[in-house]
Amino acid sequence: MNKIIKNTLILTVITVVSGLLLGLVYDITKEPIAAARENTRQEAFRSVLPDASSFEEYEGYDSEKAGKLLGENGYDSDEIKETVVGKDDSGETLGYVVNVVSHEGYAGDIEISVGIASDGTVTGIEMLSISETAGLGMKADEEDFKDQFKDKRVEKFSYTKSGESGDSMIDAISGATITTNAVTNAVDAALVYYQNELGGGVIE
């Protein structure tokens, strides 16, 4: 009986010490991790809306309203996570950065920053989080694919497997149609949000 009590006490001590150590590690690492995430976020903002000198949170952002808007427009699998306003040195609004999470990725969620100028031109896209198949879906994070969206002013994008041309057409990644579809829909979701919430209107 004494042996059982002794073993129980040892296990209890080990559990308590392990818990304390985990808590200590968390406290030590949480700030650097948060700082790294914020740095990645700011770098993405600057990448997709390079003419802006500062970024401010869009005060009208409402996640529930955004979700309803996307659902009404057929983008149930996309989620607007954040919107910021890009401004120049004089405080004039140059455009917006809309962060979208697509739940349609092949290997999980894909989070994308989409830069949209005040006239509705997509100024760039950047991956905040993507874990698609190496050599296939991960090509969505390569410049050749992302640049297809850059400097295009269209109502929405579509992808093609046959090389169809046009500003709104995106060449699908070979062997990664699901990823292509997820990214294209995410960018289109950002455009829908811009057109309906940020005063952009539908592009003719």
C-alpha positions as CSV (number, residue, x, y, z in Angstrom):
1,M,0.0,0.0,0.0
2,N,2.8,2.4,0.9
3,K,4.4,1.7,-2.5
4,I,1.2,2.7,-4.2
5,I,1.0,5.9,-2.3
6,K,4.7,6.6,-3.0
7,N,4.3,6.1,-6.7
8,T,1.2,8.2,-6.7
9,L,3.0,11.1,-5.0
10,I,5.9,10.8,-7.4
11,L,3.6,10.9,-10.4
12,T,1.7,13.9,-8.9
13,V,5.0,15.8,-8.4
14,I,6.1,15.0,-12.0
15,T,2.8,16.2,-13.3
16,V,2.9,19.4,-11.3
17,V,6.5,20.2,-12.3
18,S,5.8,19.4,-16.0
19,G,2.8,21.7,-15.9
20,L,4.8,24.5,-14.3
21,L,7.6,24.0,-16.9
22,L,5.1,24.1,-19.8
23,G,3.6,27.3,-18.4
24,L,7.0,28.8,-18.1
25,V,7.9,27.9,-21.6
26,Y,4.6,29.4,-22.9
27,D,5.2,32.6,-21.0
28,I,8.7,32.9,-22.4
29,T,7.7,32.1,-26.0
30,K,4.3,33.7,-26.4
31,E,5.6,37.3,-27.0
32,P,8.2,36.3,-29.6
33,I,5.6,34.1,-31.4
34,A,3.1,37.0,-31.3
35,A,5.8,39.4,-32.6
36,A,6.7,37.0,-35.4
37,R,3.1,36.7,-36.5
38,E,2.6,40.4,-36.4
39,N,5.7,40.9,-38.5
40,T,4.5,38.4,-41.1
41,R,1.1,40.2,-41.1
42,Q,2.7,43.6,-41.7
43,E,5.1,42.3,-44.4
44,A,2.1,40.8,-46.2
45,F,0.3,44.2,-46.0
46,R,3.3,46.0,-47.5
47,S,3.7,43.3,-50.1
48,V,0.1,43.5,-51.5
49,L,-0.4,47.2,-51.1
50,P,3.2,48.6,-51.6
51,D,2.2,52.2,-52.1
52,A,0.7,52.6,-48.7
53,S,2.9,54.0,-45.9
54,S,0.6,53.0,-43.0
55,F,-2.2,50.6,-42.3
56,E,-5.1,51.1,-40.0
57,E,-7.8,48.7,-38.9
58,Y,-11.1,49.1,-40.8
59,E,-13.5,50.3,-38.2
60,G,-16.6,49.0,-40.0
61,Y,-15.4,45.4,-40.0
62,D,-18.1,43.0,-38.7
63,S,-17.4,39.3,-39.0
64,E,-21.0,38.3,-38.8
65,K,-22.0,40.8,-41.5
66,A,-19.1,39.8,-43.7
67,G,-20.0,36.1,-43.4
68,K,-23.6,36.8,-44.4
69,L,-22.4,38.8,-47.4
70,L,-20.1,36.1,-48.6
71,G,-22.8,33.4,-48.1
72,E,-25.3,35.5,-50.2
73,N,-22.8,35.6,-53.0
74,G,-21.9,31.9,-53.0
75,Y,-18.7,32.0,-51.0
76,D,-19.8,29.9,-48.0
77,S,-16.3,28.3,-47.7
78,D,-14.5,31.6,-47.3
79,E,-14.2,33.8,-44.3
80,I,-13.1,37.5,-44.0
81,K,-10.8,37.5,-41.0
82,E,-9.6,41.1,-41.1
83,T,-9.6,44.3,-43.2
84,V,-7.2,47.2,-43.0
85,V,-7.1,50.5,-44.7
86,G,-3.8,51.5,-46.5
87,K,-3.0,55.2,-46.4
88,D,-0.3,57.4,-47.8
89,D,1.8,60.0,-45.9
90,S,-1.0,62.6,-46.1
91,G,-3.6,60.2,-44.7
92,E,-5.4,59.6,-48.0
93,T,-6.8,56.1,-48.5
94,L,-5.0,54.2,-51.2
95,G,-6.8,51.0,-50.8
96,Y,-7.5,48.0,-48.6
97,V,-6.0,44.7,-47.5
98,V,-8.5,42.0,-46.9
99,N,-7.4,38.8,-45.2
100,V,-9.4,35.8,-46.2
101,V,-9.4,32.2,-45.0
102,S,-10.4,29.6,-47.5
103,H,-11.7,26.3,-46.1
104,E,-11.5,24.7,-49.5
105,G,-7.8,23.9,-49.5
106,Y,-6.7,20.3,-50.3
107,A,-4.6,20.0,-47.1
108,G,-6.5,22.4,-44.9
109,D,-7.2,26.1,-44.6
110,I,-5.4,28.7,-46.7
111,E,-5.1,32.2,-45.4
112,I,-4.5,35.0,-48.0
113,S,-3.9,38.7,-47.9
114,V,-5.5,40.5,-50.9
115,G,-4.5,44.0,-51.7
116,I,-7.2,46.1,-53.5
117,A,-6.6,49.7,-54.6
118,S,-9.3,52.3,-54.2
119,D,-10.4,51.8,-57.9
120,G,-10.8,48.1,-57.4
121,T,-7.5,46.9,-58.9
122,V,-6.0,43.9,-57.2
123,T,-2.5,45.1,-56.3
124,G,-1.3,41.7,-55.1
125,I,-1.9,38.6,-53.0
126,E,0.2,37.0,-50.4
127,M,-0.1,33.7,-48.5
128,L,-0.3,34.1,-44.7
129,S,-0.8,30.3,-44.2
130,I,-0.7,27.4,-46.6
131,S,0.2,23.8,-46.2
132,E,-0.7,22.2,-49.6
133,T,1.1,19.3,-51.2
134,A,4.8,20.1,-52.0
135,G,5.4,20.4,-55.7
136,L,1.7,20.7,-56.5
137,G,-0.6,22.9,-54.4
138,M,2.4,24.7,-52.8
139,K,3.0,26.3,-56.2
140,A,0.2,28.6,-55.2
141,D,2.8,30.4,-53.1
142,E,5.1,31.0,-56.0
143,E,5.4,34.4,-57.7
144,D,4.4,33.0,-61.1
145,F,1.0,32.0,-59.8
146,K,0.4,34.9,-57.5
147,D,1.4,37.5,-60.1
148,Q,-1.6,36.4,-62.3
149,F,-3.8,38.3,-59.9
150,K,-1.6,41.4,-59.7
151,D,-2.6,44.7,-61.2
152,K,-5.9,43.3,-62.6
153,R,-9.1,45.3,-62.4
154,V,-12.0,42.8,-62.8
155,E,-15.3,42.0,-61.2
156,K,-14.1,38.4,-60.4
157,F,-11.5,35.8,-61.4
158,S,-12.0,32.4,-62.9
159,Y,-9.4,29.7,-63.5
160,T,-8.8,27.8,-66.7
161,K,-7.1,24.5,-67.6
162,S,-7.0,25.3,-71.3
163,G,-4.9,28.5,-71.4
164,E,-7.9,30.7,-72.0
165,S,-6.8,34.3,-72.1
166,G,-8.1,37.5,-70.4
167,D,-7.4,39.6,-67.3
168,S,-9.9,37.6,-65.3
169,M,-8.5,34.2,-66.2
170,I,-6.1,32.4,-63.9
171,D,-4.0,29.4,-65.3
172,A,-4.7,26.5,-63.0
173,I,-1.8,24.8,-61.3
174,S,-1.2,21.4,-63.0
175,G,-2.3,18.6,-60.7
176,A,-3.7,21.1,-58.1
177,T,-7.1,22.2,-59.3
178,I,-8.5,22.1,-55.7
179,T,-5.8,24.6,-54.5
180,T,-6.3,26.8,-57.6
181,N,-10.0,26.9,-56.9
182,A,-9.5,27.7,-53.2
183,V,-7.2,30.6,-53.9
184,T,-9.3,32.0,-56.8
185,N,-12.4,31.9,-54.7
186,A,-10.7,33.5,-51.7
187,V,-9.6,36.4,-53.9
188,D,-13.1,36.7,-55.4
189,A,-14.5,36.7,-51.9
190,A,-12.2,39.7,-51.0
191,L,-13.5,41.5,-54.2
192,V,-17.1,40.8,-53.2
193,Y,-16.4,42.3,-49.8
194,Y,-14.7,45.3,-51.4
195,Q,-17.5,45.9,-53.9
196,N,-20.3,45.6,-51.3
197,E,-18.8,46.8,-48.0
198,L,-15.9,49.1,-48.9
199,G,-17.7,51.3,-51.4
200,G,-16.1,49.9,-54.4
201,G,-19.2,49.0,-56.4
202,V,-19.3,46.3,-59.1
203,I,-16.6,46.9,-61.8
204,E,-18.1,47.2,-65.3
